[in-house]
């Protein structure tokens, strides 16, 4: 079933046509990544802002439960956003997004900041903020299914080696990573107790491969990590003391 509404607005003697369309579908199944397989899908597991003029054209973003993505990046490009239950995306740049919003997810369209063109697939129970319906096509899905089979490990959120960050043997303050998302350098602060051995920081890419390992010293370690040779994407920073996991941080490298 399909419904469509048209509005005519008179502005300074001109006629401006604004069109919205509403479609209804029994089930919407979308594969992540949806189309551009050359660019790894960015999995957003914590509040993240893509700054002005950053981001890759055709990028896919999977926003996990409890996380918020604010996109202020490159304009006039076609990105896709997959919003899980309890997640939120805020669009703060003029471009042509396709957004998939599960029940309990939130889309802030930011239309008041400028003209936008949206294609939205959503479940009942999704929340929309700052909408104007300007050239927007909405498809209401009785069921919205995300297919993660093409992602590493065939999973969505928590893809990297399935490591749960809540089971570290030391306090979360053992490992701090500043600057998020990371552009060219990450500032890292690690406290290593004097009675532990072999303190090492491992860095994994989104496929679960170790890309760097750094041997630390007992006491406070403060240093900058050059990320220029690291591809854009999600990384896991894993701290080990005496071969036990002592701290973890999941960060995004984005230029």
C-alpha positions in Angstrom: 0.0 0.0 0.0 1.3 3.5 -0.8 0.1 7.0 0.1 1.6 10.2 -1.2 1.0 13.8 -0.2 1.8 17.0 -2.0 2.1 20.5 -0.7 2.2 23.9 -2.5 4.0 26.8 -0.8 3.9 30.4 -2.2 7.1 32.2 -1.5 8.0 35.7 -2.9 5.7 35.1 -5.8 7.2 31.7 -6.6 5.6 28.3 -6.3 7.7 25.8 -4.4 6.6 22.2 -4.6 7.5 20.1 -1.6 6.8 16.4 -1.9 6.7 13.6 0.7 5.9 10.0 0.0 5.0 7.2 2.4 5.3 3.6 1.6 4.4 0.5 3.6 6.3 -2.8 3.3 5.8 -6.1 5.1 9.5 -6.7 5.7 12.6 -4.7 4.9 15.9 -6.7 4.9 19.1 -4.8 4.2 22.6 -6.2 4.0 25.4 -4.2 5.6 27.4 -3.0 3.8 24.6 -2.2 1.5 26.5 -1.3 -1.7 30.0 0.1 -1.4 32.1 -2.9 -0.4 35.5 -1.1 -1.0 34.9 1.1 2.1 34.7 -0.8 5.5 31.5 -0.1 7.4 32.2 2.1 10.4 30.7 0.5 13.6 29.8 3.3 16.1 29.7 1.9 19.6 30.1 5.2 21.5 29.1 8.8 21.0 31.0 10.0 17.9 31.1 13.2 15.8 32.3 13.3 12.2 33.7 16.8 11.8 33.2 19.2 9.0 34.7 18.0 5.7 35.6 14.6 7.1 34.3 11.2 6.1 34.4 9.2 2.9 31.8 9.4 0.1 29.5 6.4 0.2 30.4 5.5 3.8 28.1 3.1 5.7 27.6 3.7 9.4 26.2 1.1 11.9 25.2 2.9 15.1 25.0 0.6 18.0 22.6 0.6 21.0 23.4 3.4 23.4 25.6 5.3 20.9 25.0 8.6 19.1 26.5 9.7 15.8 26.6 13.4 14.8 27.5 13.7 11.2 28.8 17.2 10.2 31.2 15.8 7.5 31.5 15.9 3.8 28.6 17.4 1.9 26.7 16.4 -1.3 27.6 12.7 -0.9 25.4 9.6 -0.4 25.9 7.9 2.9 23.9 5.2 4.6 23.1 5.0 8.3 21.9 1.9 10.1 20.4 2.8 13.5 19.9 0.1 16.0 17.3 0.1 18.8 18.4 2.8 21.4 20.8 4.4 19.0 20.7 7.9 17.5 22.0 9.7 14.4 22.0 13.5 13.9 22.5 14.8 10.4 24.3 18.2 10.4 25.6 18.4 6.9 23.8 18.8 3.5 23.9 15.5 1.6 21.7 12.7 0.4 21.5 10.1 3.1 19.6 6.8 3.2 18.7 6.0 6.8 17.4 2.7 8.3 15.9 3.2 11.8 14.8 0.3 14.0 12.1 0.6 16.6 13.5 2.6 19.5 16.1 4.3 17.3 16.2 8.1 16.6 16.8 10.1 13.5 17.4 13.9 13.9 17.1 15.1 10.3 18.5 18.6 11.0 16.2 20.1 8.3 16.1 23.4 10.1 19.8 23.8 9.3 19.3 23.6 5.5 17.6 21.8 2.7 17.9 18.0 2.9 16.9 15.0 0.8 16.2 11.9 2.8 15.3 8.3 2.0 14.2 6.6 5.3 13.2 3.0 6.1 11.9 2.6 9.6 9.9 0.4 12.0 7.0 1.6 14.1 8.4 3.1 17.3 11.2 5.0 15.6 11.6 8.6 16.6 12.1 11.5 14.2 13.3 15.0 15.2 13.5 18.3 13.3 11.7 17.0 10.2 10.1 19.1 7.4 9.3 16.4 4.9 11.3 18.1 2.2 11.7 15.7 -0.7 11.6 12.8 1.8 10.6 9.3 1.0 9.6 7.2 4.0 9.0 3.5 4.0 7.4 2.0 7.0 8.6 -1.6 7.5 6.5 -4.0 9.6 9.9 -5.6 10.3 13.3 -4.1 9.6 16.1 -6.7 9.5 19.8 -6.0 9.3 21.9 -8.7 7.6 25.4 -8.7 9.1 26.7 -11.7 7.1 29.1 -9.6 5.0 30.7 -8.0 8.1 33.8 -9.5 9.7 32.6 -12.5 11.7 29.1 -12.2 10.3 28.2 -9.9 13.2 27.1 -6.3 13.8 28.1 -4.4 16.9 31.0 -5.8 19.0 32.4 -7.3 15.8 36.1 -7.0 16.8 37.0 -10.4 18.3 33.8 -10.3 20.4 35.7 -8.8 23.3 33.4 -7.5 26.1 34.9 -4.4 27.6 33.2 -5.0 31.0 35.5 -7.8 32.1 38.8 -6.0 32.5 40.9 -6.9 35.6 41.9 -3.3 36.3 39.9 -0.1 36.4 38.8 1.6 33.2 41.2 4.4 34.0 44.1 2.0 33.3 43.9 2.8 29.6 42.8 6.2 28.3 42.8 7.2 24.6 42.2 10.9 23.8 40.9 12.4 20.5 37.8 10.6 19.1 37.5 10.0 16.3 41.3 9.9 15.7 42.7 11.7 12.7 46.5 11.4 12.5 47.6 10.9 16.1 46.1 9.4 19.2 47.2 10.5 22.7 47.4 7.5 25.0 47.8 7.4 28.8 48.4 4.1 30.5 49.2 3.4 34.1 51.1 0.2 34.7 51.4 -1.0 38.4 54.9 -1.8 39.5 54.2 -5.4 40.4 53.1 -6.5 36.9 55.1 -8.0 34.1 55.1 -7.8 30.3 52.8 -4.8 30.0 51.8 -4.5 26.3 49.3 -2.5 24.3 47.9 -4.4 21.3 45.9 -2.7 18.5 43.5 -4.8 16.5 41.7 -3.7 13.2 38.1 -4.4 12.6 39.0 -7.9 11.2 40.6 -8.9 14.5 44.2 -8.7 13.2 47.0 -7.2 15.3 48.3 -4.1 13.5 50.5 -2.7 16.3 52.0 -3.9 19.6 53.7 -1.5 22.0 55.8 -2.7 25.0 55.1 -0.4 28.0 57.0 0.4 31.2 55.9 0.2 34.8 54.5 3.5 36.0 52.8 6.2 34.0 53.1 6.0 30.2 52.0 9.0 28.1 52.7 9.0 24.4 51.4 9.9 21.0 50.5 7.2 18.5 50.9 8.0 14.8 47.9 6.6 12.9 48.7 7.9 9.5 49.4 4.4 8.1 46.2 3.0 9.7 43.1 2.9 7.4 39.9 4.6 8.5 37.7 2.3 10.5 37.1 0.8 14.0 40.0 -0.4 16.1 40.4 -2.2 19.4 43.1 -1.0 21.9 43.8 -4.0 24.2 46.0 -3.7 27.2 47.5 -6.8 28.8 49.4 -7.3 32.1 50.9 -10.7 32.8 49.0 -12.0 29.8 45.7 -11.0 31.3 43.5 -8.4 29.8 43.8 -5.2 31.8 41.9 -2.6 29.8 40.2 -2.1 26.4 39.1 0.9 24.3 37.3 0.8 21.0 38.1 3.8 18.8 37.5 5.1 15.3 40.2 6.4 12.9 38.6 8.9 10.6 40.2 11.6 8.4 
